[in-house]
Each structure stands twice: as structure tokens, then as C-alpha cells.
Amino acid sequence: MESLRILLVEDKPEDVEDLTSLMENAGPRGLTGEPWSGLEIEVAGSQEEADGVMDRQHHIVILDLRYPDKHGGPVSESEFQGMKWLPKLREIQRDAAIVILTNYPDIQTATQAVRDHNADDFMAKTEPFLQIAARIQAAWRHAREIKWAREVMRGEYWGMLRSLATRVHLEDVARLIKGHRSALAELADEIESGERGALERAPGWIRASYERLWRDFEEATDWIHAGNGKPDQVDLVEQVIKRMRVLYGGQVDISQVCLASAAVRTHGSDVKIAVHEVVRNALESNDAPEVRVSLEQKVEGFLIGVKDNGPGLRPEALNHLFQPGFTTKGVGERHQGMGLYIARRLLRAVGGEVEVRNAEGGGVQAWLTIPHLGAA
């Protein structure tokens, strides 16, 4: 069981002493309604000190509005330093309950703090501490509910992304089946024309074609498996890169991949879809595409490179590549501008990243970072 961590941003020593004493007397359960192993209160008396502890995650942040930039410096009469800091604070401390405690409890400031900057509550220092403690407890429950809702929405969101990607991947499966159907049609033409030995070769050829089609179908549909929500062991060479040849044949050059295997613990379905989307995007960059795939091992995982032989991108296009709906290929059912957006969101969900830039000598170079998630 962990300790309840509270950050108190307050520059007046007497208020710090009073609030600290009252919170210690109330205890962690009195402030949250939940059991904790202990209580840790960190105090910042200036913006400089607050910035220094911002990255340390806290469960509750109690924020004054007027305090100096530097310890011992003057307090501006016209600016609310806490209000200026609040948006950045909320961005870093996403799961914390943020409570504004101030001597300036006007409606306009309260509305701005809660509605515009997502503070969980706003109250005056003059309120009795029992009421303040009750409000802190309510703010903590509100923060827990928001976190739970965000996790539920995140699950729905990844499901939506996979659904969008799946619609495109099914086209690959259909193309695979059509390719085998064309080969069977050629065999039928040979038999009908009376070509010597065609009929004798047919049973073995059909059986081999069927087995190859089934194996390729299983490998192709592996892209759309949603997984069980837990990290698993994935071999990037065998399960991701080599299968590009199954789907795209000679259009994808993997000769630069010298590693025999590249085992990484990650969410396999997300990584497979992300890599697939980047390769598809590269293949569609011009009328005669050729894509080279590379793989490097890093301390924290692996780096996959995807380079096309297209004309490259205009600088203004590079700035918008990852925006949903943005495409350089023209608007249509096939080109909806979602591929790179899906790839980046899915990779970032597993701690990775996608970067795209124009390559020296022409074409576009994409780098996909695939980190180890560890055993947790």
C-alpha cells in the first residue's frame, strides 16, 4: 500500500504550517475516504520550487493562486501565478485531484479554473477546515471517476482504431485470394488446351496451392487479431517484417534486415498494425513504389526503418502527416488520411513513436521505435 502524496503550493509560512498540521491530523483517510500506508506532504513556496517538483506524480495538489516566481520574491498584485501554471500542471499531473485554495474566491476566477483548466474544486481559505477536508475528499473521488472514464474511453478508442485498420487489411486478404484464383484459372486454361502433362500435374499443384493459400491467409489475418490486452512476446523479424513479403511480394525489400530474430515484449497487434500502416503508406506514395525495410537493435528495443523511392514530400505536408484525415494522395474511399495517424497513436500506446522525414537523395524515410515493455 502506498502513501498519499500531496503537493501544497503556498508561499505564506503561517498558512503552510496551519494546513500541514490540519491535514496531518485528518490523516490520509480523512482526506480521501480511502486507506493509505502514510501521508507525504511536499511544499512549494514559489513558482521556481513548484516547477522543480512538477514531474513527481502526486495524488492531490492544493494550489494557491497568488505566490511569487522565485522564493522570497515579490507577489504581483495583478497576476495570479497559480492560474497561469494550472494548464501545465493539469497536463503533467493528469490523475491528480487539483484543488484551488485561495483568498480570492470570485466566481469568474473559479469558473476559469474549473471549466477551462480542469481543476477539480475551488474554495476559499476562510472556510472551516472540516469543510475544506470534505471538499478535498470529493475532489479526490471526482479525479478517480475521471481517470476510470478515461481508461474506458481509451479502450473504446483503440478498438475504433483497430476497426479502421482492419477494413483496409481485409483488402489485402481479398487480393491474396484473387491472386491464387488467377493461378488456378491459368491451370484450367492449360488443361482445356490439352497441354501435355497439365492434367497429371493438376492434383499436386492444386493441393500445394491450397496449402500455400491457407498458410498465407493465416499470416495475413494475423494482422487483425486484437490480442488479449496483455503484452506478449513478438519476433519482429518472423512475425512482422518477413510477412511483408507475403502481402506485398517484391515491392518490399527486406534484404537489409540482417537480424535472424528480434524478440520484443509488447502489444503485438498494435505494433503489427502500426508497421503495416506505415509500409502501406510508403507503397502508395507514387505509381511505381519500392520500399526498403531495415531493422536496428537499440538498448531499449528496436528501430524499424521504412524508406520509399517516391519524390518526397513538400515541407508543409510533413507538418500535417499525422493529422487524422490528411492525405497527399487525393480524397477517396481508399485514401482517407488515417494510416499514419493510426500508426502513431497505436505505437505511442505501447511507448513507441513514429517519425517521418524526407530522405537524402529522394524519397521519404519513416522510423518506428518499438520499445520493450518489460515483464510488468
NORNOR-V172302 format. One record per backbone hydrogen bond with DSSP energy under -1.0 kcal/mol. CO is the residue of the C=O (numbers start at 1). NH is the residue of the N-H. E is the energy in kcal/mol with one decimal. If there is no record, write none. Layout:
co & nh & e
CO & NH & E
CO & NH & E
This chain:
co & nh & e
2 & 37 & -2.0
4 & 40 & -3.0
5 & 59 & -2.0
5 & 60 & -1.8
6 & 42 & -3.2
7 & 62 & -3.0
8 & 44 & -2.6
9 & 64 & -2.1
12 & 16 & -2.3
13 & 17 & -2.5
14 & 18 & -2.2
15 & 19 & -2.7
16 & 20 & -2.5
17 & 21 & -2.2
18 & 22 & -2.5
19 & 23 & -2.6
20 & 24 & -2.2
21 & 25 & -2.0
22 & 26 & -2.0
23 & 27 & -2.2
27 & 31 & -1.2
28 & 32 & -1.5
29 & 33 & -2.8
38 & 4 & -2.8
40 & 6 & -3.1
42 & 8 & -3.3
44 & 10 & -1.8
46 & 50 & -2.4
47 & 51 & -2.8
48 & 52 & -1.2
53 & 56 & -1.1
59 & 97 & -2.7
60 & 7 & -2.5
61 & 99 & -3.1
62 & 9 & -2.9
63 & 101 & -2.1
65 & 82 & -2.7
68 & 47 & -2.3
69 & 48 & -2.3
70 & 73 & -2.5
80 & 84 & -1.7
81 & 85 & -1.7
82 & 86 & -1.4
85 & 89 & -2.4
86 & 90 & -2.7
87 & 91 & -1.7
88 & 92 & -1.9
89 & 93 & -3.2
92 & 94 & -1.2
97 & 61 & -2.9
98 & 120 & -2.4
98 & 121 & -1.2
99 & 63 & -2.9
100 & 123 & -2.7
102 & 125 & -1.9
104 & 106 & -1.3
106 & 110 & -2.2
107 & 111 & -2.7
108 & 112 & -2.1
109 & 113 & -2.3
110 & 114 & -2.5
111 & 115 & -2.5
112 & 117 & -1.1
113 & 119 & -2.2
121 & 100 & -2.5
123 & 102 & -2.1
124 & 127 & -1.4
128 & 132 & -2.1
129 & 133 & -3.4
130 & 134 & -1.8
131 & 135 & -2.1
132 & 136 & -2.4
133 & 137 & -2.2
134 & 138 & -2.1
135 & 139 & -2.5
136 & 140 & -2.4
137 & 141 & -2.1
138 & 142 & -2.3
139 & 143 & -2.4
140 & 144 & -2.1
141 & 145 & -2.3
142 & 146 & -2.3
143 & 147 & -2.2
144 & 148 & -2.4
145 & 149 & -2.5
146 & 150 & -2.4
147 & 151 & -2.2
148 & 152 & -2.2
149 & 153 & -2.7
150 & 154 & -2.4
151 & 155 & -2.0
152 & 156 & -2.0
153 & 157 & -2.7
154 & 158 & -2.7
155 & 159 & -1.8
156 & 160 & -2.0
157 & 161 & -2.3
158 & 162 & -2.6
159 & 163 & -2.0
160 & 164 & -2.2
161 & 165 & -2.4
162 & 166 & -2.7
163 & 167 & -1.7
165 & 169 & -2.2
166 & 170 & -2.3
169 & 173 & -1.5
170 & 174 & -2.3
171 & 175 & -2.3
172 & 176 & -2.2
173 & 177 & -2.2
174 & 178 & -2.3
175 & 179 & -1.9
176 & 180 & -1.6
177 & 181 & -2.1
178 & 182 & -2.1
179 & 183 & -1.6
180 & 184 & -2.1
181 & 185 & -2.1
182 & 186 & -1.9
183 & 187 & -1.8
184 & 188 & -2.4
185 & 189 & -2.1
186 & 190 & -2.0
187 & 191 & -2.2
188 & 192 & -2.6
189 & 193 & -2.0
190 & 195 & -2.1
191 & 194 & -1.2
195 & 198 & -1.9
197 & 201 & -2.1
198 & 202 & -1.3
201 & 205 & -2.3
202 & 206 & -3.1
203 & 207 & -2.4
204 & 208 & -2.4
205 & 209 & -2.7
206 & 210 & -2.7
207 & 211 & -2.4
208 & 212 & -2.5
209 & 213 & -2.8
210 & 214 & -2.6
211 & 215 & -2.3
212 & 216 & -2.8
213 & 217 & -2.6
214 & 218 & -2.3
215 & 219 & -2.2
216 & 220 & -2.6
217 & 221 & -2.6
220 & 223 & -1.3
221 & 224 & -1.4
222 & 225 & -1.1
232 & 266 & -2.6
234 & 264 & -2.6
235 & 239 & -2.9
236 & 241 & -3.0
237 & 242 & -2.8
241 & 244 & -1.5
242 & 245 & -1.1
243 & 247 & -1.6
244 & 248 & -2.9
245 & 249 & -1.7
248 & 251 & -1.7
249 & 252 & -1.4
251 & 291 & -2.6
253 & 293 & -2.8
254 & 257 & -1.8
256 & 258 & -1.0
262 & 236 & -2.7
264 & 234 & -2.8
265 & 373 & -2.5
266 & 232 & -3.5
266 & 268 & -1.1
267 & 271 & -1.9
268 & 272 & -2.8
269 & 273 & -2.2
270 & 274 & -2.3
271 & 275 & -2.6
272 & 276 & -2.3
273 & 277 & -2.6
274 & 278 & -1.8
275 & 279 & -2.3
276 & 280 & -2.6
277 & 281 & -2.3
278 & 282 & -2.0
279 & 283 & -2.6
280 & 284 & -1.6
282 & 285 & -1.6
291 & 253 & -3.4
292 & 307 & -2.4
294 & 305 & -2.0
296 & 303 & -2.9
300 & 372 & -2.6
301 & 298 & -3.1
302 & 370 & -3.0
303 & 296 & -2.4
304 & 368 & -2.9
305 & 294 & -2.2
306 & 366 & -2.6
307 & 292 & -2.7
314 & 318 & -1.7
315 & 319 & -1.0
317 & 320 & -1.7
320 & 323 & -1.8
323 & 326 & -1.9
335 & 332 & -1.1
337 & 325 & -2.0
338 & 342 & -2.9
339 & 343 & -2.4
340 & 344 & -2.6
341 & 345 & -2.3
342 & 346 & -2.6
343 & 347 & -2.4
344 & 348 & -2.8
345 & 349 & -1.4
347 & 350 & -1.2
347 & 352 & -3.2
348 & 351 & -1.5
353 & 369 & -2.6
355 & 367 & -2.8
357 & 365 & -3.1
359 & 362 & -1.8
363 & 359 & -2.4
364 & 308 & -1.9
365 & 357 & -2.4
366 & 306 & -2.5
367 & 355 & -2.4
368 & 304 & -2.7
369 & 353 & -1.1
370 & 302 & -2.3
